[in-house]
Amino acid sequence: MPFLLLTKLNTMKLILRLLLNAIAVVILSYVLPGVGVDSMMTAILVAVVLSILNFLVKPILVIFTLPITILTLGLFLLVINAIIILLAAKLIDGFYVSGFWWAVIFSLLLAILQAILHSILKEDQ
């Protein structure tokens, strides 16, 4: 029984994090003119797809680009994040990023906004 309770709590945390990420995507789509989201449902889908891409694709890209990432002292990770966001924009109808630099700015601001929103979540627990 305790395992089932723990699983439910983890599931609730995952859903709450996805919703917070979706809210961050919506906020940034209003702030950045080069990024757009059609609806809240699309923003939730963007949060899910970005999570999956960050889990599956990003580690592979990081391993393949490790030498250049080391040479640039980690700054090349910004390029990888932008590629992940542009890939998500290609996969999802209703989510658009108008260029590479908008993807870089979006990834930076998304990371900052997610850190703020997730820190608020941790304080509530």
URMO-V448990 format. One line per field, one symbol per residue. ss: DSSP state (@ for helix, = for strand, . for the rest). phi: phi as a letter, one per 40 degrees, with the letter a starting at -180 (. if undefined). Layout:
ss: ???
phi: ???
//
This chain:
ss: .@@@@@@@@@@@@@@@@@@@@@@@@@@@@@@...===..@@@@@@@@@@@@@@@@@@@@@@@@@.@@@@@@....@@@@@@@@@@@@@@@@...===..@@@@@@@@@@@@@@@@@@@@@@@@@.
phi: .cccccccccccccccccccccccccdcccccccbabcaccccccccccccccccccddcccccbdccccccfgcccccccccccccccccbcgbbbcacccccccccccccccccccccccccc
//
